[in-house]
Amino acid sequence: MSHAPAQPLAGIRVLELGQVLAGPFAGSILADLGAEVLKIERVEGGDDARRMGRDFRHGDALTFHIFNRGKQSIALDLTAEPGLAAFETLAAQADILVHNLRPGVVEKLGIDGPALCARHPRLIYCEISAFGHAGEHAGKPGYEPLIQAYSGLSSTNGGPDDPPTRVGASICDQGSGMWAVLGALALLQRRHLTGRGGIVQTSLLETALSWAAQKADAYVNEGKLPERHASGHPGMVPYEAFDTADLPVLVCCGNDRLFAKFAQLMEHDDWLADERYATNRARLQHKEPLLAQIRERLAQAPREVWLERLSAAGIPCAPVHSLPEALAEPHVQALGLHAQVPGEDFTLTALPLSLDGQRPLPAHAAPRLGEHNACHGIAAHPAP
């Protein structure tokens, strides 16, 4: 499969006023898809993510490189008239604007969605906030762990006896960036028909609540509070990780047909004749005695033996990998998800999609602060 860059958004210009993660992640998606992304940064220090960690390359932290590859950097002082005038000129030439600035900042500068879109009707304005655009907390800032806690998302994570636990990945930040891109592309299509842009609003809180929707909807509609199942599933049994004689394996019997195969493999045909275990709904009511028997059986052989037997029987299963183990898997390597950054000596994870068999790849490394001011006729340090 060819890995030549696919650039469906070539010719689209994006302004990004992004800090740290949600806004920059949206910008990096658009950049990898071929858009020209101009990252507007503070003259002093730029994006805080440049210093979130040790110097990885060129004075900037790895986090900055991950979420800002393929962009241009323009350093502007938006609190001064020359910087604001330069921004206005760029906005007039832009198709999409993405920001996740602290609440109140864009209003103070006069570059909020309604104001900017009134001056530039074709602009698609994407605003990412912490708590959303409505409600008593609309003006509050927030970060990933705060939102996971406030939304109840962390209360659904972990095992039955664990305290509320943060999901390891920044799924609210990155999810909000994804929703912003989806909204932008939807309005881009609408603009083809109407000639007008519009305003996209999303937030970390809305994203967290959408990720928790299955459990939240069960509570709203059935009065059922979510239980924590560690690696398990609230609606299917067995559907979780088990220790073997050496390493853990995850088994997913997603229906009664698969459970019948599993019972035969476990040499427990008696499970199929037992009314407590014959159907999934029955197994849900008698989960613990069944799981105890499964644990005892799987502990009798090492993981590789069980993986081979389970796979041969057509039962979905997987080793519970560490991150290094997962990255070393030949199958993972065959997907070509890690891309060499042009002109650099390191790789980054590319977009998890392919277009016509081609994975969009980073066009170039993350920019130095203000590296592209001159390319757009802007002084390196706009005078206040």
Sequence and secondary structure as in RCSB ss.txt:
>XXXX:A:sequence
MSHAPAQPLAGIRVLELGQVLAGPFAGSILADLGAEVLKIERVEGGDDARRMGRDFRHGDALTFHIFNRGKQSIA
LDLTAEPGLAAFETLAAQADILVHNLRPGVVEKLGIDGPALCARHPRLIYCEISAFGHAGEHAGKPGYEPLIQAY
SGLSSTNGGPDDPPTRVGASICDQGSGMWAVLGALALLQRRHLTGRGGIVQTSLLETALSWAAQKADAYVNEGKL
PERHASGHPGMVPYEAFDTADLPVLVCCGNDRLFAKFAQLMEHDDWLADERYATNRARLQHKEPLLAQIRERLAQ
APREVWLERLSAAGIPCAPVHSLPEALAEPHVQALGLHAQVPGEDFTLTALPLSLDGQRPLPAHAAPRLGEHNAC
HGIAAHPAP
>XXXX:A:secstr
       TTTT EEEEE  SSHHHHHHHHHHHTT EEEEEE SSS SGGGGSSS  BTTB HHHHHHHTT EEEE
  TTSHHHHHHHHHHHHT SEEEE   TTHHHHHT SHHHHHHH TT EEEEEESS SSSTTTT    HHHHHHH
TTGGGGSS TTS     SS HHHHHHHHHHHHHHHHHHHHHHHHS  EEEEEEHHHHHHHHTHHHHHHHHHH   
    TT  SS SSEEEEE SSSEEEEE  SHHHHHHHHHHTT THHHH TTTSSHHHHHHTHHHHHHHHHHHHTT
S HHHHHHHHHHTT  EEE   HHHHHH HHHHHTT EEE TTSS EEE  S  BTTB     S    TTTTTGG
GT  SS   
